Amino acid sequence: MVSKNIFINLFFRRINFAIILIILFALLFRLTNLTSKIIWHDEIHSQLHIVGYYSQELKAHFFNGSIIHPQDLFSSLTLKNNLQDTTFVDTIKGLLIDDPHHPPLYYLLARFWLHIWGDNIISARVLSIISGVLILPIAYLLSQQIFNNQKINLIFTLLIANSPFFILFSQEAREYSLWTLFILTSYLYLLKALKTTSIKLACLYWGIYTLSIIAGIYTSALMLIVIFSQWIYLVILNQWNRRNLFCYFLSLSLSFFAFLPWLIGFLNNFQTYKIATAWISETQLPLNIYFQYLFINVGRLFLLLNEVTSLNYHLNIYIVSIIIILLINSLIYIVLNCQKNIKIFLICFSLTPILMLIIPDLLLGGIRGTISRYLVPSQLGLLLIISYFLGINYKYKIAKILLAFLLILGLSANIKNMYATTAWTKDINYNLTAVANIVNNDTPSLIIGNDFGYHFGTFFALSYLLNENVNLQLFSRQRELQNFQYPADFNKVYFLNMPDSLKLELKSNENIVFKESFSDRDLWLWEVKLRDEIKTEPEFDEKSIKK
């Protein structure tokens, strides 16, 4: 008996040591070089709302044609140096005015966090890292609740800890890492509540489940997809008893009434939501490109893949194909061999959320199913499916090889990410450093731009990368630049993301010549000079502006 107890104690010490080691590696990958990662458009909007602005305030103050320094922009996005005294109420108001589809919990927590630990976007990123690390013990406990298998539990926890997908979102001043924590917590306590026979524990578990659902909805409106997936699971499972049925609908009712104040505010600002998210439903992709994005997002669980062009590299195609084949094989294995309740849970957890995005895209058009941050619930489910397959078959050599393969992929991607300044999560600002390097090369220089669309956030993000001798002249999109006068006090003058109307207007000016300095899908930088000045500069390519 004594030897048996010693064995059990040693076993659990090994398990605890493994979990601690996983968490330490997760912290290392998330914290290393955090300050070198570029700040981008969406993080700017996060910080804007955390500080308590709404965008029109900053546009009126900075996008008025005055020549300003980069520091004027980024220093305004702090609680200490903001343009006016703001409160937590201003954070809520700003979200309702600008982004009613972003509930306020993350922003309020981040504001509280900045009051304590540091008044900048980097400090806000640390909050996401903490959320990302807290995910790991919850993931372990959820796997234990589902499978009661230590190998599966450790594999699932290790795959999340080592996944570039979740690491990148843990390094951003955005709500998705916190949302992931609430997703896993809600699933964990839903299963606990359904299984327990103790009335006292049932009340506790249903209470925690309700709180996690409320917190999840107030972190991301996409939590509604998770709630629907859980409902589908319970309906298909059809193992209700009177107590669980009552508690579940009580939980949903309490969650609805808790969310009702924000729902009313959202409906009152529904037109703002439609304008802000129109690109999601209006953007159309050829079907083959659409499904390539789906495959890329699966690959991003283990690889750093930027765009569809990543699949032009044969090695990436082979690796993603292996991952897809492994996933399909895991699903088939689950369908054929898994217990009914586990089978239903895994399929509902992983497939229901993504199908709720893909089906509207195929029927109505749009790109909902290609947006990585919307896929967090399904990505968790896919890792859980792979973990189950590898854990159950771990006695076979092929399972060990596949696990090592996935871990090496993730490890390689994370080491690369540790030394990178950008990542695919930066999306429209992926190449912002390249723009800054060009402009910083010859100072004093001037960048001219406007606030149309995503340009507003882009200029704030760019301001963190510019030298102090670079200046900005920013205009409201309502302002016309028809009487543009070439400024004489700068070595170089650039236009960044010039609007089409201005292109046509300036193209007719025979005294001005443009040179394209940089361009990608979302960033276009032109150097502008007077024709008289380039007579001695034959390398300056007189290039007409692209229509």
N, C-alpha and C positions, 0 to 999 in steps of 0.2 A: 504493500500500500504506500509505504514511504517512497519507494523508488518510482512508483507511478506518479505521485504528487510532484516529485522532483522533475520528472520528464515533462509533465504538464506545465510547470513553472518555467522550465527552460524553453519550451515551445512558445509560450506566450511572450517571453522576453525577446526571443528571436523575432516574433511578429511585431512587437512594439518597436524594436530596434530598426526593423525594415521600414516601418511607417515613418519613424523619425528621420531616417536617412532619405526617404523619398521627399519629405517635406523640406529638408535642408537643400537638396538638389533643386527642388521647385523654387525655393527662395533665391538660390544662386542664379538660376536662369532668368528670374523675373527682375532681380535688383541690379544685376551687373550692367553697367553702362546705361542706366536708365536716363540720366540727364542728357546723353548724347542723341537720343531719339528725337527726331524733329517733332515739333508741335504742329498740328495740322488743323484744317478747317473745323471739323466736328469738335475737337477739343477746345477750340476757341469759343464755339457756341456753348459748350459745357461751362467753361469758365465765365463767360458772359452772364449766364443765368445764375451761377453760383454766387457771383458778386452782387447780382440783383439788378442788372440792366435789362432793358429790352433793346433790340437792335437799332430801332429808329433813333434812340438817344445818341448812340455812338456814331451813327451815320450823320446826324445833324452836326455833331461836334467836330468830326474829323474829315468827312467827305464833303467839304465845302470849297475846295479849290485852293486852300492855304497850303503853303509849303511847311511840312512838319518833319520831325525826326522820328526814326523808328521807335526810340524809347518812349515817345509820346503815346504810341499805340499800346505797346505791351505793358507799360507801367500802369495804364489805366485799368487793366484787368486784375487789379489786386484790391483787397478790402481796405488796405491802408491808403492807397493813392487814388481811389475811385473818384469820379467826378462829383459825386454827391453822396451823402450818408444814406446807406441802404440797410434794410433789415431782412429778416427771413420772409416777411410778407412780400417784399419787393421781388424776391426770388420766385415766389409762387405767381405773382402778377406777371412777371416777365415771361414765364413759361406759358401762361394762358394766352398772352398777347402774341407771342412769336411761335411757340411750339406746343400747342395744347395736346399733341399726341405723345409728349414726353411727360409722364407724371413726375411729381416733385421729390419723391423720397430720396433718391440718390443725391440730388442737388442740395437738399437741406442737410443731409448727413455730411456732404463734402464741405458745405459752408461752415458747419460746426467744426469739422476736422481742420480746416484752414485757420480758424480762430486759435486753435491749440498748437498745431504742428508746423505751420509755415504758410505764407500767403502767396502761393504761386501754383502754377499748373503741375509742376513736378510733385509737389506735396499731394495734390489731388490724385496723381497716379499711384502714390503709395497706398492710398485708401483702396484702390482697385487691386493692388498686389495683396493686401491683407485679405480681401474678399477671395482672391484667387487661391490663396493658401488654405483658408478655412474650408474651401470646397473639398479638399482632399480627405480629411477625416469623415466628413458627411458622405462622400462618395464611398468610402470604405464601409461605413455603417449601412448605407443603402444596399450595397452588394451583399453584405452579410444578411440583411433582412430578406433579400430575394433568394439567395442561393445557399447561404450557410456553408460556404466553401472558402477556406482561407486562400487557396491559390487564386481563385477567381477574384476575390476581394483585393488581393495585392496587385494582381495584373491590372484590374480596372483603375485602381488608385495610381499605379505607376504610369499607365498610359495617359491619364489626364495630366498628371504632374509633368510628363515629358512631351505633351502635345504642343507643337508650335501654335496651333489654333488658339488654345486657351491661354497660353503664355502671352501671346501678342495682345489679346483683349485684357489681360491682367496688367499690361503696361500702358494702358490708355486711360485718360481722365474722362471716362464715360461709364455708363451704368451697366454694361453687359456682364461684367465679372460679378457684380453684386446680384444681378438677376439670376445668374447661373447658380449662385449659392441658394437662393430662395426656391429655384426649381427643384434642386436635389433635396432640400429640406422638406418641401411639400410632399414629394413622393415618399420619402422616408417615413414621415409621420402618418401619411395616409395608410401605408401598409401596416405600420405598427397598430394604428387604431382599428383596422379591420381584423387583425389577428388576435388581439388581446381579449381575454375573457374577464379581466378585472374591470369592474365599473369605474373604480377610482383612476386606474391607468387609462381607460378609454376616454374619460373626461379630459385628462391631461393631454393625451395624444391628439384628440380632436381639436382641443384648444390650440395646441402648437401648430397643427395643420392649418387651422383657420387663420392664425396670425401670419404664417408663411405665405398663404394665398393673398392675404390683404397686402402684405409687404411686397410680394411679387408684382401685384397689379399696380401698386403705387411706384414701383421701380420701372416697369415696362408694361405697356398695354398689351404686348405680345404674350403676356402671361395668360391671357384669355385662351390662347391656343393650347397651352398646357392644361388648363382647367378642362377644356373640351376633351382633350386626349384622355385625361383621367376619368372623365364621365363615360367615354366610350369603353374604356377598360372595365369599369364597374358594370355597365349595362351588358356587355358580352359575357363577363364572368358570371353574372346573375347569381351571386351568392349572398343575397341580402338577408339580414335578420332585422327584426323590428327596430332594435336599438341603433344599428349602423345606418339604416335608412333614415331614421329621424335625425341622427347626428350629422349625416352628410348634407341633407337639405337644410338643416339649421346652419351649418358651416357656410354653404353657398349663399343663404339669405343674409347672414351677417356680413359676408364679404361684399355682397351687392350693396347693402346699405352703407357700409364703410366707404365704398368707392363712389357712392352716389354724388357727393359734393363735387368731386373732380369730373364725373361724367356730365353733370349739368354745365360746368365751366367749359368742358370740351364741346358740347353741343352748341353752346352760345358762340363759340369761336370755330365752328365747323368749317366755315369758308376758308379761314386761315390754314386749317389742316389740309383742305383739298388743294390749295395752292402750293403748300410746302411739300406735299407728297405726290403731286401730279406726275412727276417724272417716273415714279414707280409703275404706275398703270399705263402711262402713255408711251414709254420706251418699248420698242418692239425689237426682238432678236430673231434671226433665222433659227429654225428649230434645231439644226445641228449645232449652232453656237450656244443655244440655250442649254442643251444637254452637256456640252463641253464644260460650261460653267458648273453644272451639277457635279460632274466628275472631278473638276478642280477642287470644289469645296470638300469633297470626300478626301482627296489627296492632301488638302491643307491640314488635316488632322496630324499628318506626319511629315509634311514637306513645306518649304517656303515657295509657294507658287503665286506669281503675281497676276497674270492675266491668261486669257486663252492662248496667247502666244507662247506661254510656258510649255504648252504641249507640242510646240514645234521641235523641241529637243527630244530626240528619240529615247534617251534614258528616262526622262520624265514620263513619257508615254508608257514605257515598260513598267516603271515603278507603280504608277497610278493603276495600271491594268492589274498588276498583282494584288494591290489593295482591294480593288473592286471585286476580283475573283474570290479573294479571301472573305470579303463581306457577303457575297452571294452564297458561298459555300456554308458560311456560318448561319445564314438565314435558313437555308435548306435543312441543315442539321437540326436547328431549333424546331422547325416545323415537324420534322420526322421523329425526333427523339425526346423533346422536352415535355415536362409536365404541362398540363393544360393551362394552369394559372400563370406559370412562368412564361409560357409561349405567348399568351394573350398580352401579358404585361409588356414584354420586350417589343412586340410588334406595335402595340399602341404607343409606347414610349418613343420609339424611333421613327415610325412611318407616318403616324397620324399628323404630327405637326408639319412635316414637309409636304404631305399630300394636300393639306389645307392651303398651302402656298402655291403649289404647282398647278392644281386643278383650275383655280381662277385665272392663272396665267394662260393656260391652254385654251380656256373657254372665252375669256374676255380680253386677253392680251395683257402684257406687263412683264415685269422681271422680279416679282416678289420672291420666287424660289431660288433666285441666283444671288441674293444679298446675304452675305455670310453671317452677319450678326442676327438675322432672322432665324438662322438655322441652329442656334445654340441647343435647343431641346433635342432636335434630331441628332446632332453631332454627339451629344452625351449618350443617346440611345444606341448609336452605331458602335461607339467604343464599348458599351456594355455588352452588346451582341458578340463582338470580336473577343472580348475578355472571357465570356462564357465558353465560347468554342475552344479557345486556347487553354483555358483552365481545366475544362473537362477532359481534354485530350492531351494534357501535359505529359502523360507517361510516354507518349509517342515522340520520337525524335523530330518529326516534321513540325510539331507544335512548338517545340523549343526553338527550332531554327526560325520559324515565322515570328515568334515573339522577339528573338534577338534581332531579326531583320527590322521589325517595327521600331524597336528601341534605338537601334543604330541610326535609322532614318531620322527619328526625332532628335536624338543627341546631336547629330551632324547639323541639322537645321538650327538647333538652339545655340550651338557654338558659333555658327555663322551669324545668327541674329545678335549675339552678344557684342559683336564688333561692327554691326551695321547701324547706320543712322536713319534708315527708313525701312519700311515694310509694306506689304500689300494692304494692310489695314489703313495706310495713309491715303489710299485711293487717289483722289483728284490732286493731292499734293505730294505724290510719291517722289517726283523729281524736283521738289522745291529747293533742295540744296544746290542743284545744278544751276538754277536761276540765280540764287544768291551769290554763288561763286563768280558768275559772269559779271554781275553788277558790282560786287565788291572789288573786282580786279582793278578798276580805274576810278579812283575817287578824286575830288568830289563828283558824285553822279546823282541823277534824279530819275525816279521812277514815276510815271504818270499812269493813273488807272481810275477805275470807277467801281461802284458798289453793286453792279448788276449780278443777280443770281448768287453763285457761290464765291464771287470775287471778294465780297466783304470779308468773309472769314479768311480767305487766302492771304489778303494783305496783312491782316493781324498776325497770321502764322509766319509770314515772310519777315515781319519786323524783328522777330527773335533771331534771325540769321544774318541781318544786315549790319555792316560796320557803321560806326557813328558818323562817318563822313558821307554816308548815303542819305539822301532826302527823298521824301515822298510828296507828291501832289495828287490828291485824291478828290474825285468829283462824285456828286450824286448822279445817278443815271438820268435824272430829270434835267441836269445841267447840260447844255450844249457846248461843245468845244469848237464851234464853227470859226471862232476868231482866235484860234490857237496861235500863240506867239512863241517862237523858239526861245527858251531861256538861255541867256548868255553866260551865266555864272557857274556852269558845270562842264566838266570834261566830257562826260557822256550823258545822254538823255535816252531813256527807254520808255516804251509803252508796254505794259503788261496786260494781256487779255483785253485787247482793244475791241470795243463793240463794233458791230458791222456798220452802223450808221456813221461812226467816226472814220472807219476805214475808207468808206466811199467819199466822205467829205474831204479828208486829207489827201486822198489819191489825186484829187483835181488840183492840188497846190503844186505848181511846178518848181517851187523853191525848196521843197522838202523831199528827201530821199530816205528810204527805209532799207534796213538790212535785218533779215531774220537771224536772231542770235540763238534762239532755242525754241523748240516746239515739241509737244507731245499731244496726247489726246485732250488734255485739260489745261495746259499752260502754253502761252504763246508770248514770247518776248521779242520785241523789235527794237533795234537801235535806230534812232532818228538823227539826221544831220541836215544842215543847210547845204544845198548843192554847191555853193561857193566854197564851202569848207573842205569838200572832198576832192577838189582838183589835184591836191598834192597827196591824196591817199588812194592810189590805184587799187589797193587790196579791198577797198570798200565796195562791195557788190551792190550796184544799184538794182534793186529788186522790187518789182511791183508787189503790192500787198495782195495776199491771197484773198479771194472772195469767199 
